[in-house]
Amino acid sequence: MTRGRLRNEPQIICGINAVGALLERSPERVLKVYVQDNLGPKRLGRIGPRLDLAGVEVCRVGLQRLDALTGAAKHQGVAALISPSTLLGEAEAHAHIQQLDRPLILVLDGIEDPRNFGACLRSADAAGADLVVTARSRNVGMTAVVSKVAAGAAETQPIAQVGNLARFMDFLRDAGIWLVGTDGAAEMTLFDTDLAQSVGLVLGAEGRGLRRLTRERCDALVSLPMLGTVESLNVSVATGICLYEAVRQRSCDS
C-alpha cells in the first residue's frame, strides 16, 4: 500500500488554457513559462495578463524548442515547466474519502489514451467529482497531452493512483459507496439507477471495457441507451454523461 503521495519529476504542460488555469489556481507550481518568440498578439493577449499577475519567469523560445519540450503536441505557442502534480496514494485516498459527505467518485479502469484521460478529468472537475481513481499500472500517466486536454483540471482535480484497483473498490464498498459500472449489454440503464446516494461510477477502456475483477466488484451494471446505429460511445463522452446524470439526480434530491 502506498503510504504517502506519489511524486514525479517536474513536468511540462502546454496549451493556453492549461497553462493559464494553473497560473490562476496554483501559480506557485509554475516554475517557468515558455512562449513562442513570434506568438501572435491575439494568443499573447490571452496569456500575457496572467503571466504578469503571477510574476513567473518567461522564456522566449523558437517553435522547434517548443516542439521538443512538448513532444510536438499542439501547444498553441505556450508551455510551462511545473512542479509535479500531487497524486494521492491509497492511504491518503482512504482518508480523503472518509471525510466526504455523499461522495461522487469516478473510477477509470485501463484508460490508455491520454486525450480520453484528459477529457475524463475535465468532465470530473466540471461535475464536481470528489475523486478520480486509476490503477497505477493500467492507466496513462500525467502527460503534457493529458494536461492540455484537461484544460487545467489535471492540476486541480483530486486523483488517486492505486496499486490494485479491485482491492480499492472493495474499500469503497466497505465505506458505503455504491459502485455502478457501465456495460453495453446491461439491461438496466443509467437513467434507472439511483446516483443521488454515495456513488462510484466505474468506466473501462473502449473496446475491452471493464476487466473481470473490476466488473465483479460493481454493485450494479448499467448501459447507456443507444438509439442510433453506433454500438458504443467514446469513454470520455460516456464519462461526461454518467457524471452529469449524477449531478442532475443530486440537484433534484437536494
N, C-alpha and C positions, 0 to 999 in steps of 0.2 A: 504494500500500500504506500502511496506517495504521501509523505508527511507534510511537505511544505509546498510552496508554489514552484511551478516548473519554469525555469528561466532559460532563455536562449540568448544568443548573441544579439547585439544591436541589428536592426533590420531596416530595409528600405521599403517605404511605401511610395506610391505615386498617384498622380491624378489630382486635379484642383480640389474636388470635393473631399477626397480622403485627407489630403494634407490640411486643407482649410478647416475641416471639422476637428482635427486633432489640435490645431493651433488654438481653436476656440475653447475646447473642452479640457485639454490636458497639455498646455504649452510647455510644461516642464519636461515632458517626454521627448520634445523635438530637439535634437542635438544640432542639426544643420539642415538647411533647405537648399536644394539645387534648382536653379531657374535657368531655363534655356536662354542663351545670350541674345537671341533675336526673337524672344517671345512677343507676340503681338500685343498692342495696347488693350484690346478687349479682354484677353485672358489675364494679362497682368493686372488689370483693374479688379478682377475677381479675387485675386490672391494677395495683391500688394498691401491693402489696408490691414489685413490680418497679420501679415509679416511685420508691419510697423508696430502694431499693438503688442505683439509677442516679444519683440526685440531679439529675435533669433538671428544667428549667423546665416547669411545668404551668400551662396557661391554661384557666380555666373559661369555656366559651362556650355560647351557645344553639344549639338544633337548627338554626335557619336558617343560622347561621355555619358549622356543621359540614357541612351540605349544600352550601354554597357552596365550601368548601375541598376537598371530596372529589368534587364533581360529582354529588352526590346518590347516591353509591354506598352500599351497605349497610355503614355504618361502625361499627355497634354502639355508637355514642356515644364512640368513641375514634379520634383521628387523630394523626399526627406529621409534623412537618417534619424531613426528614433530609437529610444531605449525599448527593450523587448516588451511585448505585451505580457501582462501577468495572468497566467493561466492557473486556475485552481487545481490543486491535486485532490485526491479522493477525500482525505480527512477534512480539508478546508471546504470542499463541496458539501460534505455531510453537515458541517457546522452552519454553512450558509443556508441550506435548505431548512434546517430545524428552526431557523429564525423567521421563516416566511409564513405569512398568513394566506392560505388558499393559493399555493404556488402554481404557476404556469411554466412548465419546463418543456424544452424541446430536446429530444434525444435523436441524434443522427447516427445511423449505422452504415458506415462504409462509403461516405461521400468523398470521392477521389478527384472530382473535377473542381478546380479552385474557383471557377466562376459560379458554379452551383453553390458551393460552400459560402462564398461571399454574399450571394443573393439571399441565402438562408439566414445569415447573420443580420443582414439589413432588415429582413422581414421580422426577425425575432426582436430586434431593437425597436422597430416601429410599433409592434404589437405589445410591447412592454413585457416580454418574456423574462422571467426571473433568472433563468439559467439555460445555457445550451450545453449539452453533454455530448462528447465524442470519444471514440476509442483512440488511444494514442497510436496504435499500430494499424488502424483501419480507416484512417481519415486523413485527408490532405492537411498539411500544416499551415501555419500562418505565413503566407507568401505575399509578395507585392501585388499580385493579381487579386488575391483574396481581399486585401485591404482596399484596393481601388474599387472593386465591385461592391464591397460593403459600404463604401462612401462614409467612412468614419465609424461604423458600427463595430468593426473588428477591434477597435481600440477601446470601446466603452462597454460593449455587451459582456456581461459575465459569462465566461466559458470555462468548462472543466474538461480536462483530458484525463481519462481513466485507463488503467491498465487492463481491466476486464469489464466490458460493458454489461455482460449478463449479471455479474455479481453486483454491479452498481444498481442495476434495475431491481434486483432483489431488495437492496436497501431502500429504494424509492417506494416499493410496495409495502415494506415494513413500516415506512414513515406515513402510510395512509394516502399515498398518491396513486390515483387510478391511471393505469398505463394503457393508452389507446394507440394501437398500431394500425398502419394503413396497409391494405391488401386489396388489390383489384378484384379478387374473387370473393371477398367477404359479402355476406348477404345484408348485413346491417350497414346503413350509410352513415357518413359523418354527421349528417343533419338530424339523425335519430338518436344521437349519443349525447349524454349529459357531460358537457365540458365546463359547466359552471363550478364544479367541485375542484378540489386539488387534482391536477391532471398533468400527466406527462404524455406529450404527443411523440410517437415513435415513427420515424420515417427512414426508409432504406434507399440504397442507391438505385438508379434507373437500371432496368434490365433484371438484375437478380433480386431486387427488393430486400426484404428483411432476411437476415440469416436465421437458421433454425433456432438457435438458442435465444436469440433476441425475440423472435416470434413467440416462442413458448412462454416467455415471461410477460407477455402482454395480457392484460385483463380482458381486453376486447379488441377485435379486429374490425375495421370499418373500411368501406370503399367510398370513393367519390363518384357520384353518378356521371356516367359518360354517355351523353345523348347524341353524339355525332359518330363519325367513322373512326376516329383515333382511339386506340386502346388504353393509352396512359398519358399522364402529364409529366412534364419536367419536374424533378423533385423539388426545385426551388419554388415553382408555381404551386405545387401541391402543399408545400410548407406554408406559403402565404395564405392559402385558402383555409387550411386547418387552424392556423393561429387566429385568423380573423373571425372564424366561426366561434372560437372560444371567446374572443373579445365580445362578439355580439351577444352570446348567451350570458356572459357575465354582466354586461350592461343591462340586460333585461332582468337579471336576477337581483340586481342591487337596489 
